[in-house]
Structure formats: C-alpha cells, structure tokens
Amino acid sequence: MPGTVTRAQLSEAVYQEVGLSRNESAELVENVLDEIVDSLVRGDTVKISSFGSFQVRAKGGRVGRNPKTGEEVPISPRRVLVFRASQVLKERINQALAGIAGRPAAEGGEG
C-alpha cells in the first residue's frame, strides 16, 4: 500500500543527500514550498523540469445538481490548482509500474 510523503521526510532526504544540518534542510524545503505557493498565488505557472507544472485556473460559476435529490445547486466561481505531469515523470512512473508487475508475487509484484 502506497504511503504519504511528508515535509519531514523531504527534509530528511535533503539532509541525507546534501549534508546540510537537519534544521537547514527543513528550512530549505519550507523555502522551496513557500516560493511555489507564492508564485501560484501571483498567478504564475510553476514548471519543474522533468517533473511537471502547476497552474491556477479560474473556473466560472455554474449550476450543478445534487446527485441524491436532483436539486439544482449554484456553484460559485473559484480558482483551482492543476498539476500536469511531465512526459519524463509519466515514463518513469510507468517503467516502475512495469517492473513491479513483472516481479513474482513473493518479491512484492502482483503476478
């Protein structure tokens, strides 16, 4: 079952790979995330090479329907965050999935 990657785990990975102190690693991760958020709030697109791009899109108001009752419900205009994975990331994920599917069940594969 897949897990969730946390800020603490990202900081630990930076600590292990780069050799900064744990506090410096945590601060670096926070600064990168803050810069991404600030850019998105300004309306900029954030592109990370070989990973993907984040963009905020404006969605107009519309009338939706409650699926239980069929009642019409107004949906307010809003901004939504969209992530589009790069082709490199998609290929890497699919290669990893193909490797898992090809392994015998005793080694953690599905087959």
C-alpha positions as CSV (number, residue, x, y, z in Angstrom):
1,M,0.0,0.0,0.0
2,P,1.5,3.4,-1.0
3,G,2.3,5.8,1.8
4,T,2.4,9.6,2.0
5,V,5.5,11.7,1.7
6,T,5.6,14.4,4.4
7,R,7.6,17.6,4.7
8,A,9.7,15.9,7.4
9,Q,10.6,13.1,5.0
10,L,11.5,15.6,2.3
11,S,13.7,17.4,4.8
12,E,15.3,14.1,5.9
13,A,16.0,13.3,2.3
14,V,17.7,16.7,1.8
15,Y,19.7,16.1,5.0
16,Q,20.9,12.7,3.8
17,E,21.7,13.8,0.2
18,V,23.1,17.3,0.6
19,G,24.7,17.2,4.0
20,L,23.1,20.3,5.4
21,S,22.0,20.2,9.1
22,R,18.5,18.9,9.8
23,N,17.3,22.5,10.6
24,E,18.9,23.9,7.4
25,S,17.3,21.0,5.4
26,A,13.9,21.7,6.9
27,E,14.3,25.4,6.2
28,L,15.3,24.7,2.6
29,V,12.3,22.5,2.0
30,E,10.0,25.2,3.5
31,N,11.5,27.9,1.4
32,V,11.1,25.9,-1.8
33,L,7.4,25.2,-1.0
34,D,6.8,28.8,0.0
35,E,8.2,30.0,-3.3
36,I,6.0,27.6,-5.2
37,V,2.9,28.8,-3.3
38,D,3.7,32.4,-3.6
39,S,4.2,32.1,-7.4
40,L,0.9,30.3,-7.7
41,V,-0.9,33.0,-5.7
42,R,0.5,35.6,-8.0
43,G,-1.0,33.7,-11.0
44,D,2.3,32.4,-12.3
45,T,2.8,28.9,-13.7
46,V,5.4,26.8,-11.8
47,K,7.3,24.5,-14.1
48,I,9.8,22.0,-12.6
49,S,11.9,20.4,-15.3
50,S,11.4,16.6,-15.7
51,F,8.6,16.7,-13.1
52,G,5.7,18.8,-14.2
53,S,3.9,22.1,-14.0
54,F,1.5,23.6,-11.5
55,Q,-1.1,26.2,-12.6
56,V,-4.0,28.0,-11.1
57,R,-7.1,28.1,-13.3
58,A,-10.2,30.2,-12.8
59,K,-13.5,28.3,-13.1
60,G,-16.7,30.2,-13.7
61,G,-19.8,29.8,-11.7
62,R,-22.4,27.3,-12.9
63,V,-25.4,25.4,-11.8
64,G,-24.7,21.9,-10.5
65,R,-27.1,19.2,-9.4
66,N,-27.3,17.3,-6.1
67,P,-26.9,13.7,-7.2
68,K,-29.2,12.4,-4.4
69,T,-32.1,14.8,-4.8
70,G,-31.6,16.1,-8.3
71,E,-32.0,19.6,-6.9
72,E,-30.1,22.4,-8.7
73,V,-27.4,24.0,-6.7
74,P,-25.3,27.1,-7.6
75,I,-21.6,26.5,-7.7
76,S,-19.6,29.7,-7.1
77,P,-16.7,30.8,-9.3
78,R,-13.4,29.6,-7.9
79,R,-9.7,29.1,-8.6
80,V,-8.4,25.5,-8.8
81,L,-4.9,24.1,-8.7
82,V,-4.0,21.9,-11.7
83,F,-0.9,19.7,-11.9
84,R,0.3,18.4,-15.2
85,A,3.0,15.7,-15.0
86,S,5.9,16.0,-17.5
87,Q,6.4,13.2,-20.1
88,V,9.6,12.3,-18.2
89,L,7.7,11.7,-15.0
90,K,5.0,9.8,-16.7
91,E,7.5,7.5,-18.4
92,R,9.4,6.9,-15.1
93,I,6.2,6.0,-13.3
94,N,5.1,3.6,-16.0
95,Q,8.6,2.0,-16.1
96,A,8.5,1.5,-12.3
97,L,5.0,0.0,-12.5
98,A,6.0,-2.3,-15.3
99,G,8.9,-3.5,-13.1
100,I,6.6,-4.2,-10.2
101,A,4.0,-6.0,-12.4
102,G,6.7,-8.2,-13.9
103,R,8.1,-9.5,-10.5
104,P,6.8,-12.7,-8.9
105,A,4.3,-12.2,-6.0
106,A,6.9,-13.3,-3.4
107,E,9.0,-10.3,-4.3
108,G,6.2,-7.8,-4.0
109,G,4.8,-7.9,-7.5
110,E,1.2,-8.6,-8.4
111,G,1.8,-11.5,-10.7
